[in-house]
Amino acid sequence: MSIKKQYLKTKNICKVTFTLDTELAKNAKKAFVVGAFNNWNEKASPLKKLKNGNFKTTIDLEKGKEFQFKYLIDGVWINDDKADAYVPNEFSEDNSVVITK
């Protein structure tokens, strides 16, 4: 897993690229990134499966914010081991957090 951030100088935007590597998603059919930035809509932000087996998507997020999220891989919720932070959720689990400074 990885999270890559690209800050735009001309806009108040941070382009955040979420990547699931083949080891985690080797047999996955579908993967989504679900979080506060898409109102926890399970279908709003699909990750595209690449030829090398990785899944990847880029989302524009507002700078200076924190966004909770999780991955949904074939119906299973997964945290990102490279997240900026983790916070407890109402299901007695943690959510991943991406911070756009």
C-alpha positions as CSV (number, residue, x, y, z in Angstrom):
1,M,0.0,0.0,0.0
2,S,1.1,3.5,-0.5
3,I,-0.3,7.1,-0.4
4,K,1.4,9.7,-2.6
5,K,0.6,13.4,-2.3
6,Q,1.1,16.1,-5.0
7,Y,0.3,19.6,-3.9
8,L,-0.9,22.1,-6.5
9,K,0.6,25.6,-6.2
10,T,-2.2,27.3,-8.1
11,K,-5.2,25.6,-6.3
12,N,-6.1,24.6,-2.8
13,I,-5.9,21.0,-3.8
14,C,-3.7,18.0,-3.0
15,K,-3.8,15.1,-5.5
16,V,-3.7,12.0,-3.4
17,T,-2.9,8.7,-5.2
18,F,-3.9,5.5,-3.3
19,T,-2.2,2.3,-4.4
20,L,-2.8,-1.3,-3.3
21,D,0.1,-3.5,-4.2
22,T,-0.3,-7.0,-5.7
23,E,0.6,-8.7,-2.5
24,L,-2.5,-7.3,-0.7
25,A,-4.8,-7.4,-3.7
26,K,-3.4,-10.4,-5.6
27,N,-6.7,-12.2,-6.1
28,A,-9.0,-9.2,-5.8
29,K,-11.7,-8.5,-8.4
30,K,-12.7,-5.0,-7.2
31,A,-11.3,-2.4,-4.8
32,F,-12.6,1.0,-3.7
33,V,-11.3,3.7,-1.4
34,V,-14.1,4.8,0.8
35,G,-14.0,7.7,3.2
36,A,-15.1,11.1,4.4
37,F,-14.1,12.7,1.1
38,N,-16.8,10.7,-0.8
39,N,-19.4,10.5,2.1
40,W,-18.4,6.8,2.7
41,N,-20.0,5.9,-0.6
42,E,-18.8,2.3,-1.3
43,K,-19.0,2.7,-5.1
44,A,-17.9,6.4,-5.5
45,S,-14.1,5.9,-5.8
46,P,-13.1,2.6,-7.5
47,L,-9.4,1.7,-7.9
48,K,-8.3,0.6,-11.3
49,K,-6.6,-2.7,-11.6
50,L,-3.3,-2.3,-13.5
51,K,-1.5,-4.8,-15.6
52,N,1.0,-5.5,-12.8
53,G,-1.8,-6.4,-10.5
54,N,-1.8,-3.2,-8.4
55,F,-4.9,-1.2,-7.9
56,K,-4.7,2.6,-8.1
57,T,-6.7,5.8,-8.1
58,T,-6.1,9.5,-7.6
59,I,-8.5,11.8,-5.7
60,D,-8.4,15.6,-5.4
61,L,-8.6,16.6,-1.7
62,E,-8.7,20.0,-0.1
63,K,-5.4,21.1,1.5
64,G,-5.2,21.5,5.2
65,K,-7.6,18.8,6.1
66,E,-7.7,15.3,7.6
67,F,-9.8,12.6,5.9
68,Q,-10.7,9.2,7.4
69,F,-10.9,6.4,5.0
70,K,-10.6,2.6,4.4
71,Y,-10.2,0.3,1.5
72,L,-13.0,-2.0,0.5
73,I,-11.5,-5.0,-1.3
74,D,-14.0,-7.6,-2.5
75,G,-16.3,-6.7,0.4
76,V,-13.6,-6.7,3.1
77,W,-12.6,-3.5,4.9
78,I,-8.9,-2.9,5.1
79,N,-6.8,-0.1,6.6
80,D,-3.8,1.4,4.9
81,D,-0.5,0.5,6.7
82,K,1.0,3.7,5.3
83,A,-1.7,6.0,6.5
84,D,-0.7,9.3,8.2
85,A,-2.7,8.3,11.4
86,Y,-5.5,6.1,12.7
87,V,-8.6,6.9,14.6
88,P,-11.2,4.7,16.3
89,N,-14.5,4.4,14.6
90,E,-18.0,3.4,15.9
91,F,-17.4,-0.2,15.0
92,S,-14.6,-0.7,17.6
93,E,-12.1,-0.6,14.8
94,D,-9.7,2.0,13.4
95,N,-10.0,4.1,10.3
96,S,-7.0,5.2,8.3
97,V,-6.4,9.0,8.1
98,V,-4.7,11.0,5.2
99,I,-3.6,14.5,6.2
100,T,-3.2,17.2,3.5
101,K,-1.1,19.9,5.1
